[in-house]
Amino acid sequence: MLDISDPPDWVNVGTGVDVTIRELAETIAEVIAYQGDIEFDKSKPDGPPRKLCDSAKLRALGWSPEISLREGLEQTYSCFREEVLNGVARI
């Protein structure tokens, strides 16, 4: 059972599956049906080429991911589109 009576200040939420920045960008592009080019400016690196959320604190509380990164992106984008169509969110 998840005990959040005294939660930590910051908790990373992730699946624990490593993904490259390129893979993340390409997945987002696929989810939103982006047809343009994705360009990376190698003269201005933004940290390591791979990022992995450490969700150990949250897992220690009994949580584990139930959906993949792609599914989460799809659900988030779908919700955003719905909110735009309903006038709740503006772009």
Phi, psi and omega per residue, in radians:
M1 nan 2.413 -3.113
L2 -1.384 2.103 3.122
D3 -1.837 1.915 3.141
I4 -1.978 0.445 3.133
S5 -1.177 -0.477 3.094
D6 -2.405 1.244 -3.045
P7 -1.222 2.681 3.046
P8 -1.184 2.805 -3.131
D9 -1.087 -0.807 -3.110
W10 -2.263 2.391 3.117
V11 -2.344 2.115 3.034
N12 -1.381 2.375 3.090
V13 -2.030 2.089 3.134
G14 -2.752 2.993 -3.115
T15 -1.505 -0.257 -3.059
G16 1.451 0.123 3.108
V17 -1.745 2.158 -3.128
D18 -1.210 2.432 3.118
V19 -2.458 2.419 3.091
T20 -1.348 2.791 3.086
I21 -1.068 -0.696 3.104
R22 -1.074 -0.799 3.133
E23 -1.068 -0.716 3.123
L24 -1.120 -0.815 3.131
A25 -1.069 -0.748 -3.137
E26 -1.173 -0.651 3.109
T27 -1.156 -0.769 3.102
I28 -1.063 -0.773 3.128
A29 -1.022 -0.748 3.118
E30 -1.120 -0.784 -3.096
V31 -1.085 -0.708 -3.091
I32 -1.656 0.088 3.132
A33 1.059 0.677 3.091
Y34 -1.281 2.227 -3.077
Q35 -1.806 -0.088 -3.090
G36 -1.387 -3.101 3.101
D37 -1.487 2.631 3.011
I38 -1.898 2.104 -3.118
E39 -2.020 2.466 3.104
F40 -2.030 2.202 3.124
D41 -1.591 1.728 -3.072
K42 -1.224 -0.217 3.101
S43 -1.408 -0.204 -3.134
K44 -2.255 1.211 -3.118
P45 -1.136 2.564 3.131
D46 -1.990 1.135 3.138
G47 1.419 -2.784 -3.088
P48 -1.214 2.684 -3.127
P49 -1.245 -0.145 3.112
R50 -2.235 2.582 3.086
K51 -2.357 2.412 3.131
L52 -2.416 2.070 3.087
C53 -1.235 2.305 3.061
D54 -1.613 1.807 -3.106
S55 -1.742 0.454 -3.083
A56 -1.035 -0.719 -3.127
K57 -1.085 -0.783 -3.127
L58 -1.204 -0.682 3.099
R59 -1.110 -0.605 3.112
A60 -1.113 -0.386 3.095
L61 -1.526 -0.005 3.092
G62 1.811 0.021 -3.127
W63 -1.478 2.569 2.972
S64 -2.551 2.600 -3.096
P65 -1.149 2.490 3.125
E66 -1.976 -0.240 3.130
I67 -2.287 2.737 3.131
S68 -1.391 2.915 3.068
L69 -1.004 -0.826 -3.122
R70 -1.040 -0.814 -3.139
E71 -1.086 -0.700 3.100
G72 -1.095 -0.741 3.088
L73 -1.111 -0.753 3.131
E74 -1.070 -0.787 -3.136
Q75 -1.145 -0.726 3.140
T76 -1.122 -0.790 -3.141
Y77 -1.141 -0.715 3.108
S78 -1.067 -0.768 3.124
C79 -1.114 -0.747 3.122
F80 -1.075 -0.804 3.126
R81 -1.039 -0.750 3.127
E82 -1.070 -0.747 3.140
E83 -1.162 -0.647 3.076
V84 -1.122 -0.816 -3.135
L85 -1.076 -0.576 -3.124
N86 -1.572 0.041 3.120
G87 1.347 0.163 3.134
V88 -1.356 -0.689 3.109
A89 -2.046 2.581 3.095
R90 -2.088 2.566 3.079
I91 -1.960 nan nan
